[in-house]
Amino acid sequence: MNGKMWSHPATVANVETLRSRGVTFIGPEEGMLACGYEGLGRLWPVEGIVAQAESLLNQPTR
């Protein structure tokens, strides 16, 4: 996605709803985007996603 998509009011509201329900987001980050622009919306590197997911899975359950 690109920064306009990420900052769109519908996306912001949906992310807020999910976070209020305990969902953890991995990313997005800033950098060169597939659309050719630079900014927020870039997918994290796969290694970073895996590390973050492993960290979340290893946390004690609530």
NUBA-748844 format. One record per residue (C-alpha): residue in three letters; residue number from 1; x, y, z. Coordinates in pm, whole numbers, padded with zeros to 5 digits, always signed. Each point is the difference from the previous one (the first is absolute). Last residue first. Example, Ala and Ser with C-alpha at 12.3 -4.5 7.8 and 13.67 -1.06 7.14 Angstrom:
# residues 2
+-----+-----+--------+--------+--------+
| res |   n |      X |      Y |      Z |
+-----+-----+--------+--------+--------+
| Ser |   2 | +01367 | -00106 | +00714 |
| Ala |   1 | -00137 | -00344 | +00066 |
+-----+-----+--------+--------+--------+
//
This chain:
# residues 62
+-----+-----+--------+--------+--------+
| res |   n |      X |      Y |      Z |
+-----+-----+--------+--------+--------+
| Arg |  62 | -00339 | -01310 | +02885 |
| Thr |  61 | +00219 | -00258 | -00166 |
| Pro |  60 | +00373 | +00018 | +00071 |
| Gln |  59 | +00199 | +00147 | -00288 |
| Asn |  58 | +00177 | -00251 | -00227 |
| Leu |  57 | -00249 | +00047 | -00286 |
| Leu |  56 | +00059 | +00377 | -00001 |
| Ser |  55 | +00376 | -00042 | -00016 |
| Glu |  54 | -00030 | -00260 | -00275 |
| Ala |  53 | -00224 | +00237 | -00199 |
| Gln |  52 | +00247 | +00286 | +00045 |
| Ala |  51 | +00292 | -00216 | -00114 |
| Val |  50 | -00195 | -00133 | -00299 |
| Ile |  49 | -00110 | +00349 | -00104 |
| Gly |  48 | +00355 | +00130 | +00034 |
| Glu |  47 | +00141 | -00285 | -00209 |
| Val |  46 | -00266 | +00065 | -00267 |
| Pro |  45 | +00111 | +00363 | -00033 |
| Trp |  44 | -00284 | +00232 | +00102 |
| Leu |  43 | -00249 | +00095 | -00271 |
| Arg |  42 | +00020 | +00362 | -00110 |
| Gly |  41 | -00290 | +00231 | +00074 |
| Leu |  40 | +00162 | +00322 | +00115 |
| Gly |  39 | +00201 | +00195 | -00255 |
| Glu |  38 | +00181 | -00011 | -00333 |
| Tyr |  37 | -00193 | -00012 | -00323 |
| Gly |  36 | +00054 | -00248 | -00282 |
| Cys |  35 | -00328 | -00188 | +00041 |
| Ala |  34 | +00191 | -00293 | +00153 |
| Leu |  33 | +00108 | +00221 | +00288 |
| Met |  32 | +00345 | +00131 | +00092 |
| Gly |  31 | +00030 | +00046 | +00374 |
| Glu |  30 | -00202 | +00045 | +00317 |
| Glu |  29 | -00135 | -00285 | +00208 |
| Pro |  28 | -00336 | -00171 | +00030 |
| Gly |  27 | +00031 | -00181 | +00223 |
| Ile |  26 | -00078 | -00304 | +00209 |
| Phe |  25 | -00339 | +00075 | +00153 |
| Thr |  24 | -00114 | -00144 | +00330 |
| Val |  23 | -00370 | -00078 | +00041 |
| Gly |  22 | -00134 | +00047 | +00353 |
| Arg |  21 | -00361 | +00092 | -00073 |
| Ser |  20 | +00076 | +00372 | +00033 |
| Arg |  19 | +00276 | -00057 | -00258 |
| Leu |  18 | -00256 | -00143 | -00244 |
| Thr |  17 | -00235 | +00295 | +00040 |
| Glu |  16 | +00285 | +00252 | -00035 |
| Val |  15 | +00123 | -00178 | -00313 |
| Asn |  14 | -00351 | +00011 | -00150 |
| Ala |  13 | -00040 | +00371 | +00081 |
| Val |  12 | +00340 | +00090 | -00150 |
| Thr |  11 | -00076 | -00210 | -00309 |
| Ala |  10 | -00336 | +00172 | -00051 |
| Pro |   9 | +00152 | +00344 | +00062 |
| His |   8 | +00272 | -00055 | -00266 |
| Ser |   7 | +00346 | +00031 | +00160 |
| Trp |   6 | +00120 | -00346 | -00109 |
| Met |   5 | -00142 | +00039 | -00351 |
| Lys |   4 | +00156 | +00342 | -00048 |
| Gly |   3 | +00330 | -00128 | +00139 |
| Asn |   2 | +00022 | -00285 | -00248 |
| Met |   1 | -00108 | -00360 | +00010 |
+-----+-----+--------+--------+--------+
//
